[in-house]
Amino acid sequence: MSLTSYLRAAVRRPSLLATGLAQAAVLALIFTARPYAAAFAGLFGIAWLAFLIAMADVRMIRARTQRDTATGRIAELEAEVVEANTDPVTGLPVRRVAEQHLAARAGVELTVAVVDVDGMHDINNSHDHQFGDAYLAGVADRLLAVTIDGDVAARLGGDEFVLISARAPQQLADALAAAVREPVTIDGTPVPLRLSIGICRATGGDVRGGLGRADRAMYTAKRHRSGIAHYDPDRDGVPQQPGVRPAIRHRDRRTARPTTDNS
């Protein structure tokens, strides 16, 4: 009887390889018999021993290939998820990620800041879209510089961003005001940041309400050219459909001039 617990005659039969127990026997020969190859060669013959070892190698290579293929596919899927959730211009997460972050913190007090770039249309017309993209990337960098552990900065779309933070509203407002005070440099040219920022306190889980109130405060900042405005329900109202802007708000966007006071 061999180290595999098979009789010598049984191990010699090729039909053993077709049984469910063949793999265990072959692996035993690989890991146990190889140090005693000379002895096994005498028992089973060099050719037969080489055949068994080769078959085990084939099985192991096939298993390794399948594992590597699965690992590679998982990596591809992970890369696809990251790409789908990342804005290609700024490198920030997309709106969906911010909404999920806010929704996942049900009951937690958070501060939401909606940031709008003033005069983006003029920037694109005066230069080109590459310049405009660089400007947006500069805004993204300033938002990232403000974030602390647990914060999320994202691009909502177009020229709008959001920052969700555990800090108090005034603390976040002060940090943002300091971050956007200095111009960004594009192709060696300093370009002032002209932003309107709306800030509100929100409870995690209230995605539409939190974003909607911060958005209304942002339009107040735009109209008053104040740079930053905190949400005031008496002044800004409560959206009947949270997160959806009234049509009149779009007129503010067209007529508002870029704000110059970001403090």
C-alpha positions, 0 to 999 in steps of 0.5 A: 500500500502507498502513502496515498492509501491505495494498493500498488495495483490500484495506483497503477491503473489509469482509471484511478485518475477518473475517480473523485479520489484521484485528486487527493491521491495525486496531491499526496504524491506531489507533496509527500512522494517527491522527497522520496522520488527514488523510492517511488520510482522503484515501486511504481516506475519512473514513467508512471510517477512522472505521469501522476506528478504531471497530472497533479501539476495540470490540475493545480495550474488549472485551479490557479488559472481559474483563481487568477481569472476570478481575481482579475475579473473582480479587480475589473469590476471594482475599477468599473465601480470606481470609474462610474462613481468618479467625476472625470474632470475633478476626480471627485465622487459624483452626486450619487456618492454624496447622496448615499453618504448622507442617507447612510448617516440616518439621525446624525447631525451634519452640515451640508454646503452647496457650492456654485461657480459663478460666471462659468459660462463667461469663463468658458467663452473667454478661454476654452473648455480646457481652461474651464475644466482646470478651473473646476478642478481648482475648486475641487482641490479647495474643497478637498483641502477643507475636508476632514475625516468623515467628510465627503466632497462631490461634484453635483454636476455642471458647475455645482459641488457639495460638501457634507461635514460633521462640523458645525455650520459656522466652522465649515463656513469659516473653513470654506471662506479661507480656502476660496479666498486665494485665486487658483493658478491656471497656466501660470495665471492666477484666476480669482475664485467666484463662488456662491455657497449655501450652508444648512444643518441637516439630519443624516437620512434626509437627503432631499431636504438637506440638499434642497435647503443648502441649494436655496441658501446658495441662491440667496448668496448668489442674489445678495452677492454675499459669497456664503449664506446660511439657510434661513427658513423664514427667508429661503422658505421650505421647498414643497418638493425637497431637492427640486428648485422652483422655476423662478430660481433659474432666472436668478442664475441668469441675471446674477453677476459673479460674486467677489466677496467670498469671506 
